[in-house]
Amino acid sequence: MPVNLNTPAASSLLPINGVTLGFAEAHIRKANRKDLLVILLAEGSHVSGVFTQNQFCAAPVLLCKTHLAGDQPIRALLVNTGCANAGTGDDGLYRAKLTTEALAIALNIHPQQVLPFSTGVILETLPADKVIAGLPAAIANLKQDNWLNAAEAIMTTDIVAKGTSRRIVLGGKSVTITGISKGSGMIHPNMATMLGYIATDAVISSSALDSIIRFAVNKSFNCITVDGDTSTNDSLIMIASNQAGNVEVTENSAEFTVLRDALTDVAIELAQAIVRDGEGATKFMTVTIEGGRDDAECRKVAYAIAHSPLIKTAFFASDPNLGRILAAIGYAGVEQLDINALKLYLGDVLVAEKGGRALAYEESQGVAVMQQPEILVRVDLARGNASCTVWTCDFSYDYVRINADYRS
């Protein structure tokens, strides 16, 4: 089961003025499940996106980038599960265009105003006919309060639907933020298979929204890993419907940081939810690296620890075989690392210092920490003032079972 993560109550996911969501059961891969989502945006909305850096990126990612760079304002998003439409060449791009054109006709907008997204099995043909056939049902139930249904409609191997909301005040006006995400396996930046959609009714300039999404993703979805595999379809979209009535937020506004931090908090919660729901996860681990010379070397060490199958399986077993962490630090690629200066902590317990086991450390202390569902691994490199934090999970028997059975 997911680690300290439950499906959010539908009432906790607050509606956003100017954003309606509709879903359908299109039978794209399996019958009797929500697998198609339409999100309709009010005129005047601003949209920004960041995408996977996998060079084998999916057809919908290519089309999204093209449409976002065009001169038509985005009015709708179309998401399907069950087929990633990746590794499908020109035919995949053609099929993605067919679906966006069909939605555009149904909504009386331009095809370039539609952003398509797909998630599921790679190297399989998108059943565009099923997607198109499901559009009328999705459009018919477009509602502002459909966020939980939307979160369920984008799930693949996820066990729990992921969503959260915030309310803040900007210039005396109440502003709402709601976001959903999906992801469980094939999770690693850049971006970390995940989809994320975060919407706010705040009035904000396009350039400020672009700045916020870049900041937020580097504090959230680019700080998680389940298995070290970067998907072909990763996408994060931020939407500002500009309906809240506040004075427009720009990068120079006094309110910019308030809105940026609130949107980033939502992104962090959604990103952490993906790790908590990591395929077969039983432990949620926070890996914090301190005392580095720069962010880059801190991340090298953090991901060496977070990616190691030996470390992740030890955490699953609650086995304090902590020499595996030292080994990962050693091969992370940090030049001229002084192993005698660094310190390793498991929770609040000092495990290693001066190049070896801490004199006061006893294995019973390590066992006690590792039996907890949430665990902190902290490393002080003692080289500078830089730091970073990433989040990961353990590897259980179920990770192998889920991925071995994924296409069945």
C-alpha positions as CSV (number, residue, x, y, z in Angstrom):
1,M,0.0,0.0,0.0
2,P,1.1,3.6,-0.5
3,V,3.2,5.1,2.4
4,N,1.0,7.4,4.4
5,L,-1.1,8.4,1.4
6,N,-4.8,8.2,1.0
7,T,-7.2,9.1,-1.8
8,P,-8.2,12.8,-1.2
9,A,-11.8,13.5,-0.5
10,A,-13.6,14.9,-3.5
11,S,-14.7,18.0,-1.5
12,S,-11.0,18.7,-0.6
13,L,-10.1,19.4,-4.2
14,L,-11.4,22.9,-4.7
15,P,-13.0,24.1,-7.9
16,I,-11.1,26.7,-10.0
17,N,-13.2,29.4,-11.7
18,G,-12.6,29.1,-15.4
19,V,-11.6,25.4,-15.4
20,T,-14.0,22.5,-16.0
21,L,-13.1,18.8,-16.2
22,G,-14.9,15.9,-17.8
23,F,-14.0,12.2,-18.0
24,A,-15.1,9.1,-19.9
25,E,-14.6,5.3,-20.0
26,A,-13.3,5.0,-23.5
27,H,-12.0,1.4,-23.2
28,I,-8.6,2.4,-24.5
29,R,-6.9,-0.6,-22.9
30,K,-9.3,-2.0,-20.3
31,A,-13.0,-1.9,-19.9
32,N,-14.9,-0.3,-17.0
33,R,-12.3,2.3,-16.0
34,K,-11.9,6.0,-16.4
35,D,-9.3,6.5,-19.0
36,L,-10.1,9.8,-20.8
37,L,-10.0,13.3,-19.5
38,V,-10.9,16.7,-21.1
39,I,-10.0,19.9,-19.3
40,L,-11.7,23.1,-20.7
41,L,-10.2,26.5,-20.0
42,A,-11.9,29.9,-20.0
43,E,-10.9,32.4,-22.6
44,G,-8.0,34.5,-21.4
45,S,-6.3,31.7,-19.5
46,H,-2.5,31.3,-19.5
47,V,-0.8,27.9,-19.8
48,S,2.8,26.9,-19.3
49,G,4.4,23.5,-19.5
50,V,7.6,21.5,-18.9
51,F,8.3,18.1,-20.4
52,T,10.4,15.0,-20.4
53,Q,14.0,15.3,-21.5
54,N,13.9,11.8,-22.9
55,Q,15.0,12.1,-26.5
56,F,12.5,9.4,-27.5
57,C,9.7,11.6,-26.3
58,A,6.1,10.7,-27.2
59,A,4.1,12.1,-30.0
60,P,1.8,14.1,-27.7
61,V,4.8,15.7,-26.1
62,L,6.0,16.9,-29.5
63,L,2.6,18.2,-30.3
64,C,2.2,20.0,-27.0
65,K,5.5,21.8,-27.4
66,T,4.4,22.9,-30.9
67,H,1.0,24.1,-29.8
68,L,2.4,26.0,-26.7
69,A,4.9,27.7,-29.0
70,G,2.2,28.8,-31.4
71,D,0.1,32.0,-31.5
72,Q,-3.2,30.4,-30.4
73,P,-4.1,30.6,-26.7
74,I,-4.6,27.1,-25.2
75,R,-8.2,26.4,-24.4
76,A,-8.3,22.6,-23.8
77,L,-6.3,19.6,-22.6
78,L,-6.9,16.0,-23.7
79,V,-5.5,13.1,-21.7
80,N,-5.7,9.4,-22.3
81,T,-4.4,6.5,-20.3
82,G,-3.7,2.9,-21.5
83,C,-1.4,3.9,-24.4
84,A,1.6,6.2,-24.3
85,N,1.7,6.8,-28.0
86,A,5.5,6.8,-27.7
87,G,7.8,5.1,-30.1
88,T,5.1,5.3,-32.7
89,G,6.8,7.5,-35.3
90,D,4.8,9.6,-37.8
91,D,1.7,7.5,-37.4
92,G,1.7,8.4,-33.7
93,L,1.9,12.1,-34.4
94,Y,-0.9,11.7,-37.0
95,R,-3.1,9.9,-34.5
96,A,-2.4,12.6,-31.8
97,K,-3.4,15.3,-34.3
98,L,-6.6,13.4,-35.1
99,T,-7.7,13.4,-31.5
100,T,-6.9,17.1,-31.0
101,E,-8.7,18.0,-34.1
102,A,-11.8,16.0,-33.0
103,L,-11.9,17.7,-29.7
104,A,-11.4,21.1,-31.3
105,I,-14.4,20.5,-33.6
106,A,-16.5,19.4,-30.6
107,L,-15.5,22.5,-28.6
108,N,-15.6,24.9,-31.6
109,I,-11.9,26.0,-31.1
110,H,-8.8,25.7,-33.2
111,P,-6.8,22.4,-33.1
112,Q,-3.7,24.3,-32.0
113,Q,-5.6,25.4,-28.9
114,V,-5.7,21.7,-27.7
115,L,-2.8,20.1,-25.8
116,P,-2.8,16.3,-25.9
117,F,-1.3,13.9,-23.3
118,S,-1.0,10.1,-23.2
119,T,0.3,7.6,-20.7
120,G,0.5,3.9,-20.7
121,V,2.4,1.3,-22.7
122,I,5.1,2.5,-25.0
123,L,5.5,1.2,-28.6
124,E,1.8,0.6,-29.1
125,T,-0.5,2.3,-31.6
126,L,-2.9,4.9,-30.1
127,P,-6.5,3.8,-30.7
128,A,-7.6,7.2,-31.9
129,D,-11.0,5.9,-32.8
130,K,-11.7,5.0,-29.1
131,V,-10.4,8.3,-27.9
132,I,-12.6,10.2,-30.3
133,A,-15.6,8.0,-29.5
134,G,-15.2,8.9,-25.8
135,L,-15.1,12.6,-26.3
136,P,-18.9,13.3,-26.2
137,A,-19.2,11.6,-22.8
138,A,-16.3,13.5,-21.4
139,I,-17.6,16.8,-22.8
140,A,-21.1,16.1,-21.5
141,N,-19.9,15.9,-17.8
142,L,-17.6,19.0,-17.8
143,K,-17.8,20.4,-14.3
144,Q,-15.7,22.6,-12.0
145,D,-15.8,20.0,-9.2
146,N,-14.6,17.0,-11.2
147,W,-11.0,17.1,-9.9
148,L,-11.1,13.7,-8.1
149,N,-12.7,12.0,-11.2
150,A,-9.9,13.7,-13.2
151,A,-7.2,12.4,-10.9
152,E,-8.7,8.9,-11.3
153,A,-9.0,9.2,-15.0
154,I,-5.2,9.7,-15.5
155,M,-4.0,6.8,-13.3
156,T,-2.1,3.8,-14.7
157,T,-0.3,1.6,-12.1
158,D,-1.2,4.1,-9.4
159,I,-3.0,2.7,-6.4
160,V,-4.2,6.1,-5.1
161,A,-5.5,9.1,-6.9
162,K,-3.3,12.2,-6.2
163,G,-4.6,15.7,-5.7
164,T,-4.4,18.7,-3.4
165,S,-5.6,22.3,-3.0
166,R,-4.6,25.5,-1.4
167,R,-6.2,28.9,-0.7
168,I,-4.2,32.1,-0.4
169,V,-4.8,35.8,-0.4
170,L,-3.3,38.1,-3.1
171,G,-4.0,41.8,-2.8
172,G,-7.0,41.2,-0.7
173,K,-8.5,38.6,-3.1
174,S,-9.0,34.9,-2.4
175,V,-7.0,32.8,-4.8
176,T,-7.5,29.0,-5.2
177,I,-4.9,26.4,-6.4
178,T,-5.8,22.8,-7.2
179,G,-3.5,20.2,-8.7
180,I,-3.5,16.5,-9.6
181,S,-0.8,14.1,-10.7
182,K,-0.3,10.5,-11.7
183,G,2.8,8.4,-11.5
184,S,4.1,5.3,-9.7
185,G,6.9,3.8,-11.6
186,M,9.3,4.8,-14.4
187,I,9.9,7.9,-12.2
188,H,13.1,9.9,-12.4
189,P,13.8,13.4,-13.6
190,N,14.2,15.0,-16.0
191,M,11.2,15.2,-15.5
192,A,10.4,12.6,-13.2
193,T,5.9,8.2,-16.1
194,M,4.3,11.2,-14.6
195,L,1.7,13.7,-15.5
196,G,0.8,16.8,-13.4
197,Y,-1.8,19.5,-13.9
198,I,-1.9,22.5,-11.5
199,A,-4.5,25.2,-11.9
200,T,-5.1,28.5,-10.2
201,D,-7.6,31.3,-10.7
202,A,-5.0,33.9,-9.9
203,V,-4.4,36.7,-12.5
204,I,-0.8,36.3,-13.6
205,S,1.2,37.2,-16.6
206,S,2.4,34.5,-19.0
207,S,6.0,35.3,-18.3
208,A,5.5,35.1,-14.5
209,L,3.7,31.8,-14.9
210,D,6.6,30.5,-17.1
211,S,9.1,31.5,-14.3
212,I,7.0,29.9,-11.6
213,I,6.7,26.5,-13.3
214,R,10.5,26.4,-13.9
215,F,11.1,27.2,-10.2
216,A,8.4,24.7,-9.0
217,V,9.5,21.8,-11.1
218,N,13.1,22.0,-9.9
219,K,11.9,21.9,-6.3
220,S,9.4,19.1,-6.8
221,F,9.1,16.7,-9.7
222,N,12.8,17.1,-10.5
223,C,13.6,15.9,-6.9
224,I,11.9,12.5,-7.0
225,T,12.9,9.1,-8.2
226,V,11.3,5.7,-7.9
227,D,13.5,3.6,-10.1
228,G,15.8,5.8,-12.1
229,D,13.9,5.5,-15.4
230,T,13.0,8.7,-17.2
231,S,9.7,8.3,-19.1
232,T,9.0,9.3,-22.6
233,N,5.8,11.1,-21.7
234,D,6.5,13.2,-18.5
235,S,4.6,16.5,-18.6
236,L,3.7,19.2,-16.0
237,I,1.2,21.9,-16.9
238,M,0.4,25.0,-15.0
239,I,-2.8,26.9,-15.8
240,A,-3.9,30.4,-14.7
241,S,-7.5,31.1,-15.5
242,N,-7.1,34.8,-14.5
243,Q,-10.5,34.8,-12.8
244,A,-9.7,35.7,-9.2
245,G,-9.9,39.5,-9.6
246,N,-6.5,40.3,-8.1
247,V,-4.1,42.8,-9.7
248,E,-2.0,40.9,-12.3
249,V,1.0,39.2,-10.8
250,T,4.2,39.8,-12.7
251,E,7.8,38.8,-11.9
252,N,8.3,42.2,-10.3
253,S,5.1,42.1,-8.1
254,A,5.3,42.1,-4.4
255,E,2.9,39.1,-4.5
256,F,5.0,37.1,-6.9
257,T,6.9,35.1,-4.3
258,V,3.7,34.3,-2.3
259,L,2.0,32.8,-5.4
260,R,5.2,31.1,-6.6
261,D,5.7,29.4,-3.2
262,A,2.1,28.3,-2.9
263,L,2.2,26.8,-6.4
264,T,5.5,25.1,-5.5
265,D,4.1,23.7,-2.3
266,V,1.3,22.1,-4.3
267,A,3.9,20.7,-6.8
268,I,6.0,19.3,-3.9
269,E,3.0,17.5,-2.4
270,L,2.0,16.0,-5.7
271,A,5.6,14.9,-6.4
272,Q,6.0,13.3,-3.0
273,A,2.6,11.5,-3.5
274,I,4.1,9.8,-6.6
275,V,7.0,8.5,-4.5
276,R,4.7,7.4,-1.7
277,D,2.7,5.5,-4.3
278,G,5.9,4.1,-5.9
279,E,5.2,0.7,-7.3
280,G,5.2,-1.7,-4.3
281,A,6.6,1.0,-2.0
282,T,6.6,0.4,1.8
283,K,9.1,3.1,2.8
284,F,9.3,6.8,1.9
285,M,12.8,8.1,2.1
286,T,14.1,11.7,2.3
287,V,17.7,12.0,1.2
288,T,19.3,15.3,2.2
289,I,22.8,16.2,1.3
290,E,24.4,19.1,3.1
291,G,27.8,20.8,3.1
292,G,28.4,20.5,-0.7
293,R,30.4,22.9,-2.8
294,D,27.4,23.3,-5.2
295,D,24.0,21.9,-6.0
296,A,25.3,19.7,-8.8
297,E,27.6,17.6,-6.5
298,C,24.9,17.4,-3.8
299,R,22.5,16.0,-6.4
300,K,25.1,13.5,-7.6
301,V,25.4,12.1,-4.1
302,A,21.6,12.2,-3.4
303,Y,20.8,10.3,-6.6
304,A,23.6,7.8,-6.1
305,I,21.9,6.9,-2.8
306,A,18.3,7.1,-4.1
307,H,18.9,5.0,-7.2
308,S,20.9,2.2,-5.6
309,P,18.9,-1.1,-5.8
310,L,21.1,-2.4,-3.0
311,I,20.1,0.5,-0.7
312,K,16.5,0.4,-1.7
313,T,16.1,-3.3,-1.0
314,A,17.9,-3.0,2.3
315,F,15.4,-0.3,3.4
316,F,12.6,-2.7,2.3
317,A,14.0,-5.3,4.6
318,S,14.7,-2.8,7.4
319,D,18.3,-4.1,7.3
320,P,20.8,-1.4,8.4
321,N,23.4,-2.5,5.9
322,L,24.6,1.0,5.8
323,G,27.9,0.4,4.2
324,R,25.9,0.4,1.0
325,I,25.2,4.1,1.5
326,L,28.9,4.8,2.0
327,A,29.7,2.9,-1.2
328,A,27.1,5.0,-3.1
329,I,28.6,8.2,-1.8
330,G,32.0,7.0,-2.9
331,Y,31.0,6.3,-6.5
332,A,28.8,9.4,-6.9
333,G,31.6,11.2,-8.8
334,V,32.4,13.9,-6.3
335,E,36.0,14.9,-7.0
336,Q,38.5,15.1,-4.1
337,L,35.9,14.0,-1.5
338,D,37.4,13.9,2.0
339,I,35.8,10.8,3.3
340,N,37.3,11.4,6.7
341,A,35.4,14.7,7.0
342,L,31.9,13.6,5.9
343,K,29.2,12.4,8.3
344,L,26.3,10.0,7.6
345,Y,23.1,10.1,9.7
346,L,20.1,7.8,9.6
347,G,17.4,9.8,11.1
348,D,19.0,11.6,14.1
349,V,21.5,8.7,14.5
350,L,25.1,9.4,13.6
351,V,26.2,6.3,11.7
352,A,29.5,7.1,10.1
353,E,32.3,9.7,10.6
354,K,36.1,9.9,10.2
355,G,36.0,7.4,7.4
356,G,34.2,4.6,9.2
357,R,31.6,3.5,11.7
358,A,30.8,6.1,14.4
359,L,32.0,4.8,17.8
360,A,28.7,5.4,19.5
361,Y,26.6,3.8,16.8
362,E,24.8,0.5,17.5
363,E,23.0,-1.6,14.9
364,S,19.9,-1.6,17.1
365,Q,19.6,2.1,16.5
366,G,19.7,1.6,12.7
367,V,17.1,-1.2,12.9
368,A,14.8,1.1,14.9
369,V,15.0,3.9,12.4
370,M,14.6,1.6,9.3
371,Q,11.4,0.0,10.7
372,Q,9.7,3.3,10.4
373,P,7.6,4.0,7.2
374,E,9.3,7.4,6.7
375,I,13.1,7.6,6.9
376,L,15.6,10.4,6.7
377,V,19.1,9.8,5.3
378,R,21.3,12.8,5.8
379,V,24.9,13.3,4.6
380,D,27.2,16.2,5.5
381,L,29.9,16.4,2.9
382,A,31.7,19.1,4.9
383,R,32.9,20.9,1.8
384,G,30.7,24.0,1.5
385,N,27.3,25.5,2.0
386,A,25.2,23.9,-0.8
387,S,22.5,21.4,-0.1
388,C,19.7,19.5,-1.8
389,T,16.9,17.1,-0.9
390,V,15.4,14.3,-3.0
391,W,12.7,11.8,-2.2
392,T,12.6,8.1,-3.1
393,C,11.1,4.8,-1.9
394,D,12.2,1.3,-1.3
395,F,12.2,-1.7,-3.7
396,S,9.8,-4.5,-2.6
397,Y,8.8,-7.8,-4.1
398,D,5.8,-6.0,-5.6
399,Y,7.9,-3.7,-7.7
400,V,9.1,-6.7,-9.7
401,R,5.6,-8.2,-9.9
402,I,3.9,-5.0,-11.0
403,N,6.4,-4.3,-13.8
404,A,6.5,-8.0,-14.9
405,D,2.7,-8.0,-15.2
406,Y,2.4,-4.5,-16.6
407,R,1.1,-5.4,-20.1
408,S,-1.1,-8.3,-19.0
